[in-house]
Amino acid sequence: MGRSLPAVGSVTAGESRFRQAAWTYLGYGIVYWFTALYLQLAVFPVRGAPLFWFGAGALIAVGVPWLLYRPRRWFERWVLSRRDLTRILAVLVAVRAVYVARLALVGAESMRMPGFGGGVPPSPAGAWPMALVAAVTAAMLARAAWMCEPSAAAARGER
């Protein structure tokens, strides 16, 4: 009746973990990007330089999941392996989760807002969901980064 769909290669457990981490990071990036945009528009005045950082943030929110979703030979050869990138991101996102959770507990320090990359929610009610999103993302990244890979001999069924 019609042409059949082309066969799709099987996805290993390791690949599926990286793909899940990529989708989770995309959600994390979108949530944090919209939060920063809201804070900039509703709390702080918009100036020229923040618009540049919003563009950079959007590029990171889309570019990192693209790098994590499947191996990119040029990236792994010249920059970092996908596993190393995921490990670095897991640590950085976990630190952010702890920092935002601390802000939810004790509140922002006097009238000082963090500088570059700060995007802090203005209330504990907003900080807790942000900390939760960051913690879940860190867990998914760590799961992909520190998973055990079967050796080539084990994959062939040898001992």
N, C-alpha and C positions, 0 to 999 in steps of 0.2 A: 503494500500500500504506500509506503513511503520509506525513506531511508532510516536506518536505525541510528541511534545516537552513538557517537564514538565512546569507546571504553575509557573509563576514568581510572587512572592508576590507584592502587590501594594506598591508603595512608597509614603509616606505622603509628604505633602508640606515641613515640617521641614526636613525630610530626604533628599529631593531633594536639599534643600539649603545647607546642609552640603556636599552633593556630588558635587555640583557646586563649593563650596569653596575649596574642596579637589582638583578638577581638576585645578582650578585657581592657587592654591598654587603650584601644580606640575609645571605648566607653569612658574610661578614666580621663583621657585627654579632652573629650567633648565636654564632660561635666566640669572639669576645671577651667576650660576655656570659656564656657558660658558664665561660670561664676566670676571669673576675672572680668569679663565684659560687663556683667551686671554691676560689680563693684565700681568699675571705672565710670560707667554711665550714671549710676544712681548715687554713689557715695563721693567719688572724686571727680574733679573736672577733667575732661578729655583734652589732651595736648598732642602735639605732633609726635613725640617719641613713643608714647604708649601705643599708638597705632602701628608702628613698626613692630613692637613686641607682640601685639595681637596676631599679626601676620606670621611672625616666627613661631608663636605658640600653635597656630593652626597647622603650620607646616610640620611641626614636631608631632602633633596629635595624629596626623595622617601618615607621616613618613616613617615613624617608628613601627607601627603595626605592619606597614608594607615590608619593612626589613625583617620583621620577626615571622611573618606568615610562611615564607618558604626561603630556602637558602639562596643567597645572591652571591654568585662566585666572585664578582668583582669586589663586593664589599668585604667578603671574608678573606680575600687575598690581600687587599690593600689597606683595610682599616682594622676590623676586629672580627673574630668569629661570632656567629650568631649567639652561641652559648655565652661567650664573654660579655657581649652587649647585654644580654638578658640578665646576667648576674649583676652587672653594674646598675642596670635599671631597677632590679629587685631591691638592692640595698638603698638606692636613692629614694625610691617610692616608699619603702618601709620607714626611712628617716622622716619623710614628709608626713606619713600617717601618725607617727609618734608626736611630731611637732604640732600638728593640727589638733590631735587629741589633748595635748597639754594646753593648748589655747582654749579648748572647750572646757577644760577643768578650771583653769585659773583666770581665763580671760586675757585679752590683749594687754600688753604692758603699757600702762598709762595711755598716752595719746600717740604712742609710736606705732606705726604700721611698718611691717617689714619692707625692705627695699625691693630690689630686682627679684622678680618671680614670686612675690609674696602672696598674692591672691588669697587673703585670709577672710573668711566669712565674718561679718560684723557681730554675730551672736553665737552663743553656745548651741542654740537650736540649729544653726546652719553649719557649725563646725563639726558636730558629731556625724552627720551624714557624709561630710567631706572626708573625715578621718576613716569612716567605714569603707568608702569607695577606694581610698588609697590603700587600706589594709588588705582588702580583697584582691586588688590589683597586684600588690606586692606578693601575696601568697601564690597567685597564679603564675607570676613571673618566676618566683623561686621554684615552684613545682616544675616548670619547664627547664630552668637553668641547671638545677642540681639533680635531675633525674638520672637514673642509671641507664647507660646505654649497653645493649648486649654486644659482646665482642663478636668479631667476625666468625670465630670458631663456634661459638654458641649458636649463632644464627644458622650455621650449616648443620648443627646437630652433633658436633664433635665435642669431646671433653677436654 
